[in-house]
Amino acid sequence: MQPLPWPAEDMSGRLLAWYGRNGRDLPWRRTRDPYRIWLSEIMLQQTGVTAVIPYYERFLAAFPSIAALAAASLDQVFELWAGLGYYRRARFLHEAACRVMSEHQGRFPDQLDVIMALPGIGRSTAGAIVSIAFDRKGPILDGNVRRVLCRLLAVSGAPRSREVEKRLWQLAEMLTPENRAHDYAQAIMDLGATVCTPRRPDCAACPLSALCQAFWQGLQEQLPQRGVRKSVPLVRQVALLMHHHGRYLVRKRPLAGMLGGLWEFPATTVPEDGEPAAAARALLIEEGLSCTLEPVGTVRHAYSHFRVELFLFACQGTAAGRVAEEERRWLSLPELAEWPLHGSHKKALALTLRQG
Ligand code: SF4
């Protein structure tokens, strides 16, 4: 293992002194409750602090404890998550709360490996919870920390390669102090979020500039190296905006699959060489319905692993066919506005509302 070029305590000492003067006051910083810290960490994945605060507060008002979250239905959880995206995070949060109740007598575990065994909690999130809630050493490697470490030790190479990943975890382990783990975790995340930013890091204001290899080599703008963006496949789908007396038919996606537990208008994928109108007609038959289809527009949406082009067809329906099943509902437009639809179908709803 490559040694550090300076004592780890020198780095953590400078960082902690800076944090004492510059740490951000955030709602989840005013508690040591592991549930609240866990919730904030999950919400902050892929979402910025400013956007998260109102969601965090609303969520806790509805589910003030792990027990309350576990007792809620997944639909209630999705309702409060709507707008944050990446619904898998909400599903795992709910599942993990149920597991804490059933396997840990309602007490959030304090051991890194036990926390990591809960759904949706990776090594870095578990490290953050252990450090912030329990004030014990728990190395973190979220996006902010990754950037700081890549620059501080001039780590080059593809940032997600096994080799770089391994090196960064070693560094995180070596640099995280045994004492003041609570403050250190927040300090290094704050430094990445406010000073060592992705573009134009403010090295002049950085407490680590005297130690920073990227700064001394003028590489701070080049590190971490940019990964090669993989091309994201495009999927063509059709959706039926089936309406009946001002209500629209929606269905729930199976829990086990992608976007599991979220709702959508009846939809299907258009075969590679197929036409959207033909796919919409086939879907209508599959749903046991018959009516005239009217094309009303197209929406596009990017999920994490694919993009969707969704062709929308309106049709006046009857409450016949398979609509009586439990996981299907006829809902009014105001109800749908509050309903946990997934991304592309939210856009389909917005288009429907715009068209009146
Ligand atoms: S000196 Fe600059 S590049 Fe280095 S850690 Fe500080 S802000 Fe980041």
Residues whose N, C-alpha, C, O or C-beta is under 5 A from the ligand:
A	BS01	SF4	V148 R151 L152 V195 C196 P201 D202 C203 C206 L208 S209 C212 A214 F215 Q220
